[in-house]
Amino acid sequence: MRSVVLAQWTFLLMVVAVASGGCSHTQNPERRVYVISEDASGVGSNLESGTGGAGAEAYCSEMEKQCFKKCWRRKPRISSIPKGSGVHHEYCTTTCLEERMRCVKEQEELERQESQKKKLDFPTINAALGWLREHKTEVAIGTVVIVGGMVAAPYVIAVMGGALVLAPL
């Protein structure tokens, strides 16, 4: 009888020891900030040229100016509006403002689509850091970096104190 009780206690102690030991799989590495480069100058200098941010506003403003010049040089489509009159000026202003607003909406949509594409995947943090160091001019600030397929724990490329870093989101 004593051996049965002893065996039960031994089994119970083993179960408690195994349960308190935690999971047997490897733990994820500590999520910390990694320095890609001490100098963030030149980051993104090789990105494909886009309008981005204030550039979209400047681009659409230029398109509006060109639209107005073209409209002002031509006779209005509406025959009752005399060319060169105040009404013609108002017509061109209204028409080209509508064009500008359409342009801004299109640029915003393009920027939204581009921002969704800014994601890089790497198998390990060392692979990510190595690639980022080699391709510093091709990356954009705010790009999301996924390491080891851990979508729940992504990193982001950022500038901190003048240094280019990879920081956890």
Backbone as CSV, one residue per row, in Angstrom:
resi,resn,N_x,N_y,N_z,CA_x,CA_y,CA_z,C_x,C_y,C_z
1,MET,0.826,-1.186,0.000,0.000,0.000,0.000,0.872,1.252,0.000
2,ARG,1.983,1.170,0.807,2.884,2.317,0.850,3.501,2.588,-0.520
3,SER,3.807,1.570,-1.281,4.428,1.762,-2.582,3.441,2.415,-3.562
4,VAL,2.166,2.131,-3.449,1.152,2.744,-4.317,1.041,4.240,-3.991
5,VAL,0.997,4.574,-2.718,0.913,5.980,-2.301,2.185,6.715,-2.718
6,LEU,3.325,6.075,-2.529,4.594,6.663,-2.924,4.632,6.891,-4.437
7,ALA,4.130,5.961,-5.212,4.091,6.097,-6.669,3.152,7.234,-7.080
8,GLN,2.026,7.357,-6.384,1.079,8.442,-6.691,1.699,9.804,-6.377
9,TRP,2.369,9.896,-5.237,3.021,11.163,-4.861,4.143,11.510,-5.850
10,THR,4.873,10.499,-6.266,5.952,10.727,-7.227,5.368,11.233,-8.549
11,PHE,4.302,10.594,-8.998,3.652,11.017,-10.238,3.122,12.446,-10.122
12,LEU,2.480,12.762,-9.023,1.941,14.100,-8.793,3.052,15.155,-8.792
13,LEU,4.175,14.853,-8.134,5.301,15.781,-8.104,5.886,15.995,-9.499
14,MET,5.937,14.931,-10.294,6.460,15.060,-11.657,5.542,15.942,-12.512
15,VAL,4.236,15.765,-12.366,3.269,16.576,-13.118,3.421,18.050,-12.745
16,VAL,3.537,18.335,-11.458,3.703,19.718,-10.996,5.018,20.296,-11.505
17,ALA,6.087,19.515,-11.479,7.393,19.992,-11.937,7.361,20.319,-13.426
18,VAL,6.745,19.458,-14.223,6.666,19.687,-15.663,5.786,20.905,-15.957
19,ALA,4.663,21.012,-15.266,3.746,22.135,-15.494,4.375,23.460,-15.097
20,SER,5.147,23.475,-14.038,5.751,24.735,-13.598,6.964,25.116,-14.438
21,GLY,7.476,24.190,-15.214,8.635,24.461,-16.064,8.292,25.324,-17.269
22,GLY,7.027,25.496,-17.586,6.618,26.335,-18.712,6.619,25.557,-20.009
23,CYS,6.447,26.290,-21.091,6.395,25.668,-22.410,7.779,25.158,-22.803
24,SER,7.782,24.109,-23.589,9.060,23.542,-23.993,9.558,24.129,-25.311
25,HIS,8.723,24.966,-25.995,9.208,25.566,-27.243,10.079,26.778,-26.936
26,THR,10.852,27.179,-27.928,11.760,28.310,-27.715,10.969,29.595,-27.593
27,GLN,11.428,30.464,-26.746,10.766,31.746,-26.530,11.168,32.727,-27.629
28,ASN,10.261,33.648,-27.943,10.563,34.680,-28.931,11.648,35.591,-28.394
29,PRO,12.507,36.090,-29.284,13.563,36.986,-28.822,12.968,38.268,-28.247
30,GLU,13.715,38.909,-27.401,13.280,40.154,-26.781,13.009,41.192,-27.867
31,ARG,11.880,41.862,-27.758,11.536,42.901,-28.734,12.173,44.203,-28.275
32,ARG,13.168,44.636,-29.025,13.884,45.848,-28.662,14.166,46.653,-29.921
33,VAL,14.687,47.840,-29.746,15.040,48.702,-30.862,16.424,48.304,-31.368
34,TYR,16.552,48.130,-32.688,17.823,47.775,-33.315,18.300,48.950,-34.161
35,VAL,19.555,49.317,-34.044,20.118,50.396,-34.848,20.533,49.820,-36.202
36,ILE,19.975,50.377,-37.248,20.335,49.970,-38.606,21.559,50.759,-39.042
37,SER,21.543,52.056,-38.764,22.641,52.932,-39.142,22.683,54.120,-38.188
38,GLU,23.893,54.552,-37.827,24.043,55.718,-36.946,23.621,57.002,-37.655
39,ASP,23.630,56.973,-38.987,23.312,58.159,-39.774,22.123,57.849,-40.675
40,ALA,21.048,58.591,-40.516,19.835,58.344,-41.298,19.815,59.114,-42.616
41,SER,20.883,59.835,-42.933,20.885,60.581,-44.195,20.895,59.606,-45.370
42,GLY,20.211,59.977,-46.417,20.140,59.150,-47.621,19.042,58.111,-47.590
43,VAL,18.324,58.006,-46.472,17.251,57.011,-46.388,16.167,57.361,-47.400
44,GLY,15.784,56.387,-48.180,14.717,56.575,-49.146,15.106,57.365,-50.381
45,SER,16.385,57.682,-50.550,16.783,58.503,-51.695,16.649,57.771,-53.023
46,ASN,16.567,56.456,-53.005,16.409,55.687,-54.239,14.984,55.179,-54.429
47,LEU,14.059,55.694,-53.645,12.670,55.283,-53.825,12.181,55.786,-55.160
48,GLU,11.251,55.046,-55.751,10.668,55.517,-56.999,10.004,56.845,-56.728
49,SER,10.208,57.792,-57.639,9.663,59.120,-57.396,8.148,59.059,-57.394
50,GLY,7.585,59.679,-56.407,6.142,59.763,-56.280,5.801,61.168,-55.829
51,THR,4.550,61.442,-55.696,4.171,62.787,-55.310,4.188,62.939,-53.810
52,GLY,3.719,61.946,-53.080,3.766,61.896,-51.630,3.517,63.162,-50.855
53,GLY,2.545,63.157,-49.972,2.292,64.250,-49.040,2.128,65.592,-49.707
54,ALA,2.972,66.566,-49.345,2.892,67.917,-49.881,3.145,67.916,-51.379
55,GLY,3.855,66.925,-51.888,4.101,66.825,-53.313,2.813,66.649,-54.091
56,ALA,1.858,65.926,-53.548,0.563,65.731,-54.201,-0.155,67.061,-54.322
57,GLU,-0.090,67.869,-53.284,-0.724,69.188,-53.295,-0.084,70.070,-54.364
58,ALA,1.239,70.073,-54.427,1.954,70.884,-55.420,1.658,70.387,-56.831
59,TYR,1.623,69.077,-57.003,1.336,68.487,-58.312,-0.055,68.900,-58.786
60,CYS,-1.047,68.768,-57.919,-2.424,69.092,-58.298,-2.600,70.594,-58.514
61,SER,-1.881,71.414,-57.753,-1.938,72.863,-57.955,-1.383,73.227,-59.328
62,GLU,-0.294,72.588,-59.714,0.291,72.837,-61.031,-0.666,72.403,-62.135
63,MET,-1.326,71.283,-61.923,-2.307,70.804,-62.905,-3.461,71.804,-63.034
64,GLU,-3.877,72.389,-61.918,-4.948,73.383,-61.930,-4.517,74.630,-62.717
65,LYS,-3.284,75.083,-62.519,-2.770,76.261,-63.244,-2.749,76.001,-64.745
66,GLN,-2.269,74.819,-65.135,-2.222,74.472,-66.561,-3.628,74.396,-67.150
67,CYS,-4.548,73.840,-66.376,-5.944,73.742,-66.804,-6.511,75.143,-67.043
68,PHE,-6.244,76.063,-66.119,-6.777,77.420,-66.242,-6.208,78.118,-67.477
69,LYS,-4.897,78.001,-67.691,-4.271,78.640,-68.865,-4.904,78.116,-70.156
70,LYS,-5.073,76.806,-70.211,-5.653,76.183,-71.407,-7.098,76.650,-71.601
71,CYS,-7.857,76.667,-70.527,-9.262,77.081,-70.577,-9.375,78.551,-70.988
72,TRP,-8.526,79.399,-70.441,-8.580,80.841,-70.690,-8.234,81.177,-72.147
73,ARG,-7.348,80.370,-72.751,-6.956,80.613,-74.146,-8.054,80.220,-75.133
74,ARG,-8.954,79.359,-74.725,-9.988,78.842,-75.634,-11.342,79.494,-75.370
75,LYS,-12.160,79.430,-76.370,-13.542,79.894,-76.241,-14.285,78.885,-75.370
76,PRO,-15.077,79.354,-74.396,-15.815,78.428,-73.517,-16.775,77.532,-74.292
77,ARG,-17.022,76.361,-73.770,-17.943,75.397,-74.408,-19.372,75.938,-74.427
78,ILE,-19.678,76.728,-73.417,-21.020,77.309,-73.344,-21.013,78.573,-74.218
79,SER,-21.805,78.553,-75.259,-21.762,79.629,-76.265,-22.193,80.989,-75.714
80,SER,-22.963,81.032,-74.657,-23.428,82.310,-74.105,-22.344,83.035,-73.297
81,ILE,-21.207,82.365,-73.051,-20.119,82.988,-72.283,-19.124,83.585,-73.273
82,PRO,-18.969,84.921,-73.258,-17.995,85.540,-74.161,-16.566,85.285,-73.700
83,LYS,-15.697,84.990,-74.667,-14.287,84.721,-74.357,-13.646,85.971,-73.744
84,GLY,-12.866,85.762,-72.652,-12.157,86.860,-72.003,-12.989,87.662,-71.024
85,SER,-14.251,87.299,-70.824,-15.122,88.043,-69.901,-14.932,87.560,-68.463
86,GLY,-15.522,88.281,-67.541,-15.496,87.882,-66.135,-16.175,86.536,-65.915
87,VAL,-17.230,86.294,-66.666,-17.950,85.015,-66.569,-17.044,83.887,-67.086
88,HIS,-16.267,84.175,-68.146,-15.319,83.190,-68.679,-14.271,82.850,-67.608
89,HIS,-13.782,83.870,-66.932,-12.793,83.671,-65.848,-13.392,82.789,-64.748
90,GLU,-14.622,83.095,-64.370,-15.304,82.305,-63.325,-15.520,80.867,-63.784
91,TYR,-15.895,80.707,-65.063,-16.100,79.371,-65.633,-14.808,78.548,-65.558
92,CYS,-13.684,79.150,-65.985,-12.395,78.443,-65.962,-11.973,78.125,-64.532
93,THR,-12.168,79.079,-63.627,-11.812,78.863,-62.224,-12.589,77.687,-61.647
94,THR,-13.883,77.647,-61.873,-14.737,76.572,-61.342,-14.380,75.219,-61.965
95,THR,-14.234,75.206,-63.293,-13.910,73.960,-64.003,-12.580,73.383,-63.526
96,CYS,-11.569,74.248,-63.413,-10.232,73.767,-63.048,-10.126,73.424,-61.566
97,LEU,-10.920,74.085,-60.733,-10.957,73.714,-59.313,-11.529,72.308,-59.154
98,GLU,-12.552,71.993,-59.951,-13.115,70.640,-59.930,-12.059,69.615,-60.358
99,GLU,-11.283,69.957,-61.387,-10.195,69.088,-61.840,-9.165,68.883,-60.731
100,ARG,-8.833,69.973,-60.038,-7.856,69.906,-58.942,-8.351,68.987,-57.831
101,MET,-9.613,69.108,-57.463,-10.169,68.278,-56.387,-10.159,66.804,-56.790
102,ARG,-10.452,66.530,-58.062,-10.382,65.154,-58.566,-8.945,64.634,-58.474
103,CYS,-7.996,65.493,-58.833,-6.571,65.133,-58.774,-6.154,64.807,-57.339
104,VAL,-6.556,65.638,-56.390,-6.199,65.414,-54.982,-6.757,64.083,-54.504
105,LYS,-8.008,63.789,-54.853,-8.617,62.512,-54.445,-7.859,61.330,-55.049
106,GLU,-7.484,61.449,-56.320,-6.731,60.375,-56.979,-5.373,60.169,-56.314
107,GLN,-4.686,61.270,-55.991,-3.373,61.176,-55.349,-3.486,60.565,-53.959
108,GLU,-4.521,60.947,-53.217,-4.733,60.372,-51.882,-4.962,58.872,-51.972
109,GLU,-5.730,58.444,-52.969,-5.995,57.013,-53.157,-4.707,56.275,-53.529
110,LEU,-3.894,56.867,-54.412,-2.611,56.248,-54.772,-1.693,56.136,-53.557
111,GLU,-1.647,57.175,-52.735,-0.814,57.147,-51.536,-1.302,56.096,-50.544
112,ARG,-2.631,55.954,-50.434,-3.203,54.939,-49.546,-2.807,53.549,-50.022
113,GLN,-2.887,53.318,-51.330,-2.509,52.019,-51.888,-1.023,51.757,-51.694
114,GLU,-0.195,52.768,-51.897,1.252,52.621,-51.712,1.588,52.307,-50.256
115,SER,0.912,52.967,-49.323,1.218,52.750,-47.907,0.897,51.317,-47.491
116,GLN,-0.075,50.702,-48.150,-0.406,49.317,-47.830,0.649,48.352,-48.356
117,LYS,1.440,48.760,-49.333,2.467,47.901,-49.904,3.763,47.938,-49.111
118,LYS,3.934,48.900,-48.222,5.191,49.074,-47.505,5.319,48.038,-46.392
119,LYS,5.698,46.824,-46.770,5.880,45.755,-45.801,7.001,44.854,-46.288
120,LEU,7.928,44.538,-45.397,9.037,43.649,-45.718,8.982,42.450,-44.783
121,ASP,9.286,41.260,-45.296,9.293,40.031,-44.497,10.693,39.429,-44.479
122,PHE,11.145,39.013,-43.290,12.460,38.384,-43.130,12.323,37.200,-42.174
123,PRO,13.157,36.155,-42.382,13.079,34.983,-41.510,13.636,35.251,-40.103
124,THR,14.666,36.104,-40.001,15.276,36.389,-38.692,15.572,37.879,-38.586
125,ILE,15.807,38.337,-37.360,16.139,39.736,-37.139,17.487,40.072,-37.776
126,ASN,18.439,39.132,-37.754,19.742,39.370,-38.373,19.626,39.537,-39.888
127,ALA,18.759,38.748,-40.512,18.532,38.883,-41.953,17.916,40.247,-42.263
128,ALA,16.986,40.673,-41.438,16.348,41.977,-41.633,17.363,43.100,-41.501
129,LEU,18.154,43.066,-40.438,19.146,44.126,-40.219,20.179,44.166,-41.335
130,GLY,20.650,43.004,-41.768,21.631,42.944,-42.847,21.098,43.544,-44.134
131,TRP,19.865,43.161,-44.503,19.281,43.676,-45.731,19.048,45.178,-45.626
132,LEU,18.528,45.625,-44.507,18.241,47.049,-44.326,19.513,47.895,-44.372
133,ARG,20.588,47.389,-43.809,21.859,48.125,-43.854,22.368,48.250,-45.289
134,GLU,22.195,47.192,-46.073,22.661,47.193,-47.460,21.761,48.031,-48.374
135,HIS,20.501,48.173,-48.021,19.529,48.833,-48.897,18.915,50.070,-48.238
136,LYS,19.695,50.766,-47.464,19.216,51.939,-46.706,18.547,52.971,-47.610
137,THR,19.080,53.178,-48.793,18.529,54.202,-49.677,17.217,53.777,-50.330
138,GLU,16.887,52.498,-50.236,15.677,51.990,-50.883,14.497,51.847,-49.938
139,VAL,14.698,52.067,-48.646,13.608,51.888,-47.692,12.964,53.225,-47.361
140,ALA,11.735,53.157,-46.928,11.005,54.362,-46.538,10.715,54.313,-45.043
141,ILE,10.785,55.480,-44.424,10.424,55.581,-43.011,8.964,55.153,-42.893
142,GLY,8.658,54.365,-41.896,7.288,53.888,-41.692,7.012,52.532,-42.305
143,THR,7.998,51.957,-43.019,7.814,50.628,-43.593,7.694,49.608,-42.473
144,VAL,6.716,48.726,-42.572,6.510,47.678,-41.573,7.397,46.494,-41.930
145,VAL,8.112,45.974,-40.935,9.016,44.848,-41.123,8.520,43.683,-40.273
146,ILE,8.260,42.552,-40.920,7.803,41.344,-40.240,9.000,40.409,-40.125
147,VAL,9.289,39.947,-38.917,10.427,39.058,-38.681,9.898,37.686,-38.265
148,GLY,10.302,36.666,-38.989,9.918,35.298,-38.652,8.430,35.043,-38.767
149,GLY,7.756,35.801,-39.611,6.322,35.599,-39.797,5.472,36.033,-38.624
150,MET,6.030,36.803,-37.704,5.279,37.222,-36.509,4.498,38.492,-36.810
151,VAL,3.322,38.325,-37.447,2.501,39.472,-37.807,2.007,40.183,-36.547
152,ALA,1.844,39.452,-35.471,1.351,40.053,-34.230,2.406,40.932,-33.567
153,ALA,3.665,40.821,-33.989,4.731,41.602,-33.365,5.631,42.225,-34.436
154,PRO,5.091,43.147,-35.235,5.903,43.737,-36.295,6.824,44.842,-35.790
155,TYR,7.775,45.190,-36.624,8.691,46.302,-36.372,8.389,47.381,-37.400
156,VAL,8.925,48.562,-37.182,8.768,49.652,-38.132,10.111,50.368,-38.281
157,ILE,10.405,50.825,-39.491,11.629,51.575,-39.733,11.368,53.018,-39.310
158,ALA,12.243,53.557,-38.463,12.049,54.905,-37.927,13.392,55.610,-37.788
159,VAL,13.326,56.913,-37.522,14.524,57.705,-37.236,14.402,58.182,-35.798
160,MET,15.427,57.886,-35.002,15.466,58.321,-33.604,16.822,58.980,-33.353
161,GLY,16.794,60.234,-32.968,18.030,60.939,-32.664,19.014,60.956,-33.819
162,GLY,18.518,61.008,-35.043,19.379,61.047,-36.216,19.830,59.686,-36.706
163,ALA,19.509,58.614,-35.959,19.897,57.265,-36.365,18.695,56.558,-36.999
164,LEU,18.972,55.693,-37.950,17.952,54.860,-38.567,17.802,53.610,-37.726
165,VAL,16.587,53.327,-37.257,16.382,52.193,-36.349,15.235,51.332,-36.804
166,LEU,15.215,50.114,-36.281,14.124,49.182,-36.452,13.494,49.033,-35.071
167,ALA,12.286,49.527,-34.910,11.651,49.570,-33.597,10.375,48.750,-33.584
168,PRO,10.072,48.101,-32.454,8.814,47.343,-32.375,7.617,48.272,-32.419
169,LEU,6.572,47.826,-33.078,5.331,48.621,-33.108,4.582,48.456,-31.815
